[in-house]
Amino acid sequence: MMYLAKKVDWEDEMMLNKIRVMYYTLQTVCCVLFVGLSFVVRANKDDDRSKVIYTRPATPSFLPPQPYVRSTYAEHEASQVWAGLRSFAQGMCLTSVLHFKFGMNQALLLQSSFAPLTLYDNGIVRKYILGEKGRVWDEKFEEELTAEELAEAKTPDGQPVDPDAAAAVQASKASDASEKLDALMAKAWDDGEAAELVGALDSSTVNCRNKTERWSPLMVVCGLKGDFTSEIGALLKMGADVFVTDEEGWSCLHWAAFHGNATTVTYLTDSTARSGSYSVPKLVKAKDSEGKTPLRVAKDEVAKAKRENKKAIAAKLEEVVSVLENAEAGGSLNALE
């Protein structure tokens, strides 16, 4: 058809008018056909008209299938008649705009060729004109659906058929997602890598917690050894909360301080400072369940490292202590006093 469109002399006004007549005649016939079919469908008195069926809305192949929609044969076919009529009417309006406003003459020829294909693919035409038997709509009956499909089913206006079952399915999916994130946090901690964990998060999950210790992804990443400022920055952009605490009352800053990561401590305090003058004091003065601030935790670890003669670890922790002392000495700190 594209080849034929290139061969047409679109400068020939008579030829152009013939194509216009062909297109609008064909589209009008299709619209009238669907109006007529609406009366045929309405007049159908078969015994199964009130039978409940479940059908899936048509979706492109690259998208996941939509939930089943619960209706009767009569309701579904009535909706399909008007969907077909609406499709041809809207297509005619759009093609007219493309042709008359933007000079896209080829659209007339292309849409004329698509009309028979569209009719042949329409379930109403196949059933009431071509006489196709069987499950024209690929419908299922309630007993043929899985429990999950039935729970996700909607009414024609988009409401859950069974709200309680739908809520149970959503809760199950949320639980599965939570378990997956728990596993990713544990893996990140064991492997000392954060990329996979951060890549699996978004703004809706960035502040999730694991079930046992109530760790957040930000806490886990802040506790890793090395420079993970890019990953922490990504989490903060998603909306990670620096003030949430785990089961022991530790914030992400407690984690970073305990593990002697001065780079992370500096990044956290600098990033938090940009969010408001009261934020840094709130973060650095936060106390855990034992009443310890991040600075107190770091100092305790320095003393422990020195007792155990772990000079390299003590040096890293002393760097953390220095950063936190500078943060606590900031002029805005007194705002919370």
Helices and strands as residue ranges (DSSP letters): H 2-7, H 13-43, G 47-50, E 52-55, E 69-72, H 73-96, I 97-101, H 106-121, H 123-128, G 142-144, H 147-152, H 163-191, H 195-199, H 217-223, H 229-238, H 252-258, H 262-273, H 279-284, H 294-307, H 311-328, G 331-336
